[in-house]
Amino acid sequence: MQILDFHTHIGDILRINGDALIEGHKPFRYGFDPDAPFRRFRYHGQALAEAIYRLEPMARSLARAERRRNECATLENHARQQDEAGVSLSCVMPIAPHVSFSAVAEAARRQPKLLAFGSVDFTQGAIRRQVEEQLAQGAWGFKLHPILQKVAPDGQAVHEFLKACPDGCVILMHTGISCYYAREERDCERPEYGAVEPLVHLAAAHRRLRFVAAHGGLDEYQILAQGLRELDNLYADTSFLPAARLRLFRSAAGSQRLLFASDWPYGFTRTALACLEEAFGQERRVMENILFDNGAALLLSANPDKTLL
């Protein structure tokens, strides 16, 4: 089966000048990772994991492990990991101002398996101009990460951004309250901006756009499931989702609005594939839809002048 990984990263998404990491050369080694047992068992016991990660010492430990993986997000490592997992195409998400669209687009020009999304730098203003320029330069859609970009999802800047996007545009938005930085750097993020409810409201207010909820909302997945039932312009990517949540989202929205994703290097492609296999491995057509066809159809509907593969 062909595989389209709808959500991956290259570059250091946590630091200014994160573009510099893209062309780096370093082994994908990240040391101790408290998330490893839950990955090994395909996120069974995810509710327990989320309760554990709400404890400050475990949250700090998990964030350290994620930062170490983030520091290995070179183009070279991305290509190797995706090839080993059998991925045909990968959507790559910049997060401005740390990783720029221009750097990701340049990598995509040299690596035809990459599909570059755009990212607006809200610190620079001229939001409409940024949207138009990135689309003209080949952006397949846009990534919005309210926590790392420190922009309120229900604020004026985000609504201005969404109004600038053309009909049918794909917006992949982080969902799930989470932390990325060490305690002394917590001013670099706004964890509360990851709440799911504002995304559902955005999707309802901007019905002409297509919203993809990354990570299924994490521990707010029930709110997202309800949003999927009510809004046909709302999709979910499968990163960090155990089989039970995948089945819940399919029940809420059908399999056509589930998009395979790993969130590499924060997530692991093989783990995401194993969870999907556990959930729907006996239904070949459903697997084909989620692994490739749904994402391809969504991208091509928003970009009718482009082709895939």
RODO-2510 file (C-alpha; in nm, 4 decimals, decimal comma):
residues 309
     n   res          X          Y          Z
     1     m     0,0000     0,0000     0,0000
     2     q     0,1094     0,3569    -0,0620
     3     i     0,1581     0,5672     0,2503
     4     l     0,1173     0,9436     0,2845
     5     d     0,2393     1,0678     0,6220
     6     f     0,0338     1,3835     0,6661
     7     h     0,2304     1,5342     0,9553
     8     t     0,6097     1,5398     0,9923
     9     h     0,8801     1,7953     1,0729
    10     i     1,2327     1,8852     0,9774
    11     g     1,4432     2,1483     1,1505
    12     d     1,4415     2,2644     1,5110
    13     i     1,0822     2,3765     1,5701
    14     l     1,1649     2,5005     1,9222
    15     r     1,4391     2,7508     1,8467
    16     i     1,4884     3,0611     1,6362
    17     n     1,7064     2,9786     1,3332
    18     g     1,5805     2,6217     1,3463
    19     d     1,6293     2,6056     0,9692
    20     a     2,0000     2,5427     1,0274
    21     l     1,9319     2,1912     1,1564
    22     i     1,7699     2,0752     0,8324
    23     e     2,0993     2,0174     0,6487
    24     g     2,2786     1,8857     0,9572
    25     h     2,4375     1,5438     0,9958
    26     k     2,3828     1,3644     1,3258
    27     p     2,2640     1,0192     1,4307
    28     f     1,9025     0,9763     1,5363
    29     r     1,9861     0,8989     1,8980
    30     y     1,7832     1,0514     2,1735
    31     g     1,8566     0,8562     2,4930
    32     f     1,6058     0,7686     2,7661
    33     d     1,2436     0,8190     2,6689
    34     p     0,9613     0,7676     2,9228
    35     d     0,7138     0,7264     2,6372
    36     a     0,8869     0,4122     2,5076
    37     p     0,6713     0,1552     2,6967
    38     f     0,3493     0,3099     2,5677
    39     r     0,4821     0,3146     2,2121
    40     r     0,5885    -0,0474     2,2389
    41     f     0,2368    -0,1527     2,3336
    42     r     0,0748     0,0723     2,0703
    43     y    -0,0459     0,3260     2,3260
    44     h    -0,2614     0,0792     2,5142
    45     g    -0,3301     0,2398     2,8489
    46     q    -0,3164     0,5848     2,6939
    47     a    -0,5447     0,7255     2,9625
    48     l    -0,2971     0,6047     3,2252
    49     a    -0,0097     0,7573     3,0296
    50     e    -0,1825     1,0932     3,0094
    51     a    -0,2496     1,0871     3,3839
    52     i     0,1164     1,0060     3,4503
    53     y     0,2388     1,2801     3,2167
    54     r     0,0318     1,5356     3,4053
    55     l     0,2671     1,4789     3,7005
    56     e     0,5330     1,7471     3,6828
    57     p     0,8425     1,5171     3,7059
    58     m     0,7135     1,2899     3,4287
    59     a     0,6038     1,5835     3,2155
    60     r     0,9560     1,7277     3,2407
    61     s     1,1108     1,3912     3,1529
    62     l     0,8864     1,3463     2,8491
    63     a     0,9561     1,7015     2,7324
    64     r     1,3321     1,6385     2,7594
    65     a     1,3012     1,3271     2,5457
    66     e     1,0953     1,5146     2,2867
    67     r     1,3509     1,7957     2,2765
    68     r     1,6271     1,5415     2,2125
    69     r     1,4315     1,3948     1,9216
    70     n     1,3599     1,7438     1,7910
    71     e     1,7359     1,8066     1,7861
    72     c     1,7744     1,5087     1,5491
    73     a     1,5220     1,6363     1,2931
    74     t     1,7598     1,6630     0,9986
    75     l     1,6480     1,6075     0,6412
    76     e     1,8832     1,3095     0,6278
    77     n     1,7268     1,1437     0,9336
    78     h     1,3759     1,2222     0,8114
    79     a     1,4427     1,0546     0,4767
    80     r     1,5965     0,7485     0,6385
    81     q     1,3174     0,7006     0,8924
    82     q     1,0401     0,7467     0,6355
    83     d     1,2076     0,5146     0,3842
    84     e     1,2497     0,2439     0,6474
    85     a     0,8763     0,2658     0,7253
    86     g     0,7800     0,2471     0,3575
    87     v     0,6364     0,6002     0,3373
    88     s     0,5746     0,7226    -0,0175
    89     l     0,5120     1,0933     0,0554
    90     s     0,5453     1,3132     0,3635
    91     c     0,3821     1,6458     0,4402
    92     v     0,6420     1,8594     0,6180
    93     m     0,5273     2,1261     0,8601
    94     p     0,7325     2,4387     0,9344
    95     i     0,6497     2,6388     1,2447
    96     a     0,7390     3,0043     1,2010
    97     p     0,9352     3,1865     1,3243
    98     h     1,1504     2,8874     1,4262
    99     v     1,1400     2,6899     1,1019
   100     s     1,0495     2,8860     0,7898
   101     f     0,8405     2,7847     0,4937
   102     s     1,1222     2,8880     0,2605
   103     a     1,3635     2,6388     0,4178
   104     v     1,1121     2,3544     0,4058
   105     a     1,0140     2,4436     0,0484
   106     e     1,3794     2,4344    -0,0569
   107     a     1,4179     2,0889     0,0982
   108     a     1,1049     1,9754    -0,0878
   109     r     1,2443     2,0997    -0,4169
   110     r     1,5434     1,8716    -0,3701
   111     q     1,3514     1,5796    -0,2179
   112     p     1,0431     1,4984    -0,4275
   113     k     0,8891     1,2840    -0,1522
   114     l     0,8287     1,5960     0,0577
   115     l     0,5194     1,8157     0,0387
   116     a     0,5868     2,1527     0,1999
   117     f     0,3153     2,3238     0,4034
   118     g     0,3260     2,6924     0,4850
   119     s     0,3471     2,8692     0,8202
   120     v     0,2670     3,2325     0,8927
   121     d     0,5057     3,4274     1,1135
   122     f     0,2601     3,6183     1,3322
   123     t     0,5420     3,8339     1,4738
   124     q     0,6000     3,9934     1,1314
   125     g     0,2482     4,1116     1,0459
   126     a     0,1382     4,1359     0,6808
   127     i    -0,0478     3,8087     0,7288
   128     r    -0,2389     3,8139     0,4005
   129     r     0,0771     3,8833     0,2045
   130     q     0,2545     3,5907     0,3724
   131     v    -0,0336     3,3566     0,2889
   132     e    -0,0439     3,4647    -0,0745
   133     e     0,3331     3,4447    -0,1195
   134     q     0,3636     3,0984     0,0329
   135     l     0,0771     2,9628    -0,1751
   136     a     0,2359     3,1118    -0,4872
   137     q     0,5617     2,9398    -0,3937
   138     g     0,3945     2,6000    -0,3676
   139     a     0,2598     2,5560    -0,0130
   140     w     0,0094     2,2687    -0,0034
   141     g    -0,1688     2,4104     0,3008
   142     f    -0,0733     2,5662     0,6339
   143     k     0,0425     2,4535     0,9746
   144     l    -0,0874     2,6370     1,2816
   145     h     0,0659     2,5643     1,6220
   146     p    -0,0906     2,8030     1,8758
   147     i     0,1227     2,6738     2,1649
   148     l     0,4615     2,7320     2,0010
   149     q     0,3567     3,0366     1,8012
   150     k     0,1977     3,1848     2,1148
   151     v    -0,1096     3,2953     1,9251
   152     a    -0,4572     3,2534     2,0716
   153     p    -0,6618     3,0261     1,8424
   154     d    -0,9704     3,2406     1,8984
   155     g    -0,7824     3,5674     1,8600
   156     q    -0,7925     3,8306     1,5875
   157     a    -0,4602     3,7283     1,4287
   158     v    -0,5754     3,3719     1,3657
   159     h    -0,9078     3,4848     1,2201
   160     e    -0,7196     3,7275     0,9939
   161     f    -0,4969     3,4408     0,8806
   162     l    -0,7922     3,2118     0,8089
   163     k    -0,9770     3,4833     0,6181
   164     a    -0,6702     3,5198     0,3954
   165     c    -0,6724     3,1487     0,3054
   166     p    -0,8543     3,0514    -0,0153
   167     d    -1,1607     2,8279    -0,0216
   168     g    -1,0789     2,4657     0,0490
   169     c    -0,7383     2,5439     0,1984
   170     v    -0,6059     2,2780     0,4379
   171     i    -0,5087     2,3940     0,7891
   172     l    -0,3317     2,1390     1,0061
   173     m    -0,3559     2,2623     1,3656
   174     h    -0,1985     2,1230     1,6787
   175     t    -0,4574     2,0007     1,9293
   176     g    -0,3876     1,8895     2,2829
   177     i    -0,2626     2,0822     2,5857
   178     s     0,1087     2,0047     2,6047
   179     c     0,4479     2,1464     2,7055
   180     y     0,7737     2,1440     2,5113
   181     y     1,0275     2,3524     2,7014
   182     a     1,2184     2,3301     3,0268
   183     r     1,0598     2,5060     3,3232
   184     e     1,2872     2,8100     3,2950
   185     e     1,1791     2,8545     2,9308
   186     r     0,8046     2,8229     2,9812
   187     d     0,7484     3,1750     2,8526
   188     c     0,8324     3,0312     2,5089
   189     e     0,4979     2,8512     2,4929
   190     r     0,1293     2,8773     2,5774
   191     p     0,0143     2,5203     2,6582
   192     e    -0,3468     2,6238     2,7166
   193     y    -0,3712     2,7320     2,3509
   194     g    -0,3718     2,3632     2,2554
   195     a    -0,7267     2,3103     2,3854
   196     v    -0,9559     2,1380     2,1355
   197     e    -1,2718     2,3448     2,1753
   198     p    -1,1308     2,6576     2,0014
   199     l    -1,0402     2,4475     1,6979
   200     v    -1,3944     2,3139     1,6769
   201     h    -1,5227     2,6719     1,6926
   202     l    -1,2818     2,7772     1,4165
   203     a    -1,3974     2,4936     1,1939
   204     a    -1,7591     2,5967     1,2531
   205     a    -1,6848     2,9636     1,1825
   206     h    -1,4803     2,8973     0,8660
   207     r    -1,6736     2,6227     0,6922
   208     r    -1,5104     2,6957     0,3554
   209     l    -1,1742     2,5724     0,4918
   210     r    -1,0611     2,2198     0,5842
   211     f    -0,9166     2,1734     0,9339
   212     v    -0,7043     1,8775     1,0392
   213     a    -0,6778     1,8221     1,4152
   214     a    -0,3314     1,6898     1,4910
   215     h    -0,2995     1,4122     1,7499
   216     g    -0,6735     1,3716     1,7931
   217     g    -0,6766     1,6295     2,0704
   218     l    -0,4689     1,4064     2,3019
   219     d    -0,6643     1,3683     2,6267
   220     e    -0,9455     1,5941     2,4963
   221     y    -1,0274     1,3394     2,2271
   222     q    -1,3930     1,3149     2,3280
   223     i    -1,4425     1,6838     2,2463
   224     l    -1,2847     1,6289     1,9067
   225     a    -1,5012     1,3221     1,8425
   226     q    -1,8109     1,5343     1,8972
   227     g    -1,6750     1,7997     1,6639
   228     l    -1,6144     1,5368     1,3979
   229     r    -1,9764     1,4275     1,4253
   230     e    -2,1035     1,7812     1,3736
   231     l    -1,8651     1,9317     1,1166
   232     d    -1,7817     1,7789     0,7796
   233     n    -1,4859     2,0162     0,7259
   234     l    -1,3036     1,8753     1,0300
   235     y    -1,0515     1,5903     0,9964
   236     a    -0,8189     1,4116     1,2401
   237     d    -0,4655     1,2915     1,1905
   238     t    -0,3723     0,9608     1,3536
   239     s    -0,0514     1,0537     1,5360
   240     f    -0,0383     0,9202     1,8954
   241     l    -0,3801     0,7541     1,8622
   242     p    -0,4289     0,4020     1,9992
   243     a    -0,6618     0,1626     1,8187
   244     a    -0,9583     0,2389     2,0458
   245     r    -0,9484     0,6121     1,9639
   246     l    -0,9057     0,5407     1,5935
   247     r    -1,2218     0,3314     1,6038
   248     l    -1,4031     0,6050     1,7977
   249     f    -1,3121     0,8672     1,5384
   250     r    -1,4163     0,6378     1,2569
   251     s    -1,7505     0,5916     1,4291
   252     a    -1,7829     0,9690     1,4629
   253     a    -1,6774     1,0727     1,1128
   254     g    -1,6331     0,7628     0,8965
   255     s    -1,2945     0,6525     0,7705
   256     q    -1,2813     0,9222     0,5000
   257     r    -1,1770     1,1952     0,7438
   258     l    -0,8929     1,0072     0,9120
   259     l    -0,5434     1,0883     0,7812
   260     f    -0,2401     0,8760     0,8606
   261     a     0,0289     1,0750     1,0430
   262     s     0,3281     1,0163     1,2674
   263     d     0,4374     1,3687     1,3762
   264     w     0,7981     1,2566     1,3257
   265     p     1,0339     1,3114     1,5095
   266     y     0,7989     1,3660     1,8042
   267     g     0,6121     1,0521     1,7063
   268     f     0,7305     0,7296     1,5450
   269     t     0,6101     0,6187     1,2035
   270     r     0,6236     0,2468     1,2803
   271     t     0,4194     0,2936     1,5979
   272     a     0,1537     0,4913     1,4119
   273     l     0,1379     0,2169     1,1479
   274     a     0,1066    -0,0535     1,4144
   275     c    -0,1824     0,1282     1,5825
   276     l    -0,3621     0,1626     1,2509
   277     e    -0,3060    -0,2043     1,1715
   278     e    -0,4486    -0,3047     1,5073
   279     a    -0,7570    -0,0910     1,4525
   280     f    -0,8364    -0,1674     1,0878
   281     g    -0,5928    -0,4312     0,9646
   282     q    -0,8759    -0,6644     0,8566
   283     e    -1,0327    -0,3943     0,6365
   284     r    -0,8020    -0,3395     0,3428
   285     r    -1,0052    -0,0616     0,1814
   286     v    -1,0243     0,1329     0,5073
   287     m    -0,6476     0,0968     0,5482
   288     e    -0,5873     0,2216     0,1927
   289     n    -0,8138     0,5197     0,2544
   290     i    -0,6449     0,6270     0,5767
   291     l    -0,2879     0,5517     0,4693
   292     f    -0,3011     0,7387     0,1409
   293     d    -0,6251     0,8063    -0,0440
   294     n    -0,7902     1,0400     0,2077
   295     g    -0,4858     1,2626     0,2408
   296     a    -0,4214     1,2653    -0,1334
   297     a    -0,7811     1,3585    -0,2109
   298     l    -0,7794     1,6375     0,0471
   299     l    -0,4550     1,7861    -0,0818
   300     l    -0,5559     1,7672    -0,4472
   301     s    -0,8974     1,9210    -0,3812
   302     a    -0,7216     2,2210    -0,2270
   303     n    -0,4530     2,2300    -0,4977
   304     p    -0,6203     2,1338    -0,8273
   305     d    -0,3231     2,2608    -1,0299
   306     k    -0,0832     2,0099    -0,8702
   307     t    -0,0168     1,6372    -0,8916
   308     l     0,1144     1,3779    -0,6479
   309     l     0,3884     1,1227    -0,7196
***
